[in-house]
Amino acid sequence: MSSQVHGTQHFDKAKRATLKFSDEAMKTAQDIISHYPEGKQKSALLPILHIAQAEFGGWLSPEAMDYVADILKIKPIEVFEVASFYTMYNLKPMGKCVLEVCQTSSCWLNGAEDIVKYIEKKLNIKVGETTKDGMFSLKVAECLGSCGTAPMLQCGASYHENLTYDKVDKIIEAYRSEGKLKSYTDLDYKNTL
Ligand code: FES
């Protein structure tokens, strides 16, 4: 992968050589890819990126994107273009739980800004930052398709809706006590194709 593809991030060849999906993740990836005809493997890019993000610590490093490009037999720049477009992919290290608060019309009208401010104060971070203990990152997102239950946030594969300050407290406490990386691969991809 050329340095132009990943901006200021250094591409570490030694790290790239060690990257590998777990057997279970590779089996899932191959199953997803098999749904597409030969030469059209790129169509599986979005779910494979979710798997890569879950397998490699919650973010997509230049090395991880290069690995995905190899699996799908496409160019690394094609992976980067997609990964840098969608907000659900992280291009820098993040906390184990990424709280993505929707800020679009319905959520905004129902207090999303106040929810964001409340989380910022509670976790002592700003949007785009991660807590010192590496547990939480805070992001804002555009409409997540749950407008009828605004305001809402997403964390990994889970939606938390009709948010109140009290509910936010409970959500954060539950994630903190669980202490695990939350990812989109909590979903069963076989049932989402
Ligand atoms: S506006 Fe927030 S989910 Fe649609």
Residues whose N, C-alpha, C, O or C-beta is under 5 A from the ligand:
A	BS01	FES	C102 T104 S105 S106 C107 C143 L144 G145 S146 C147 A150
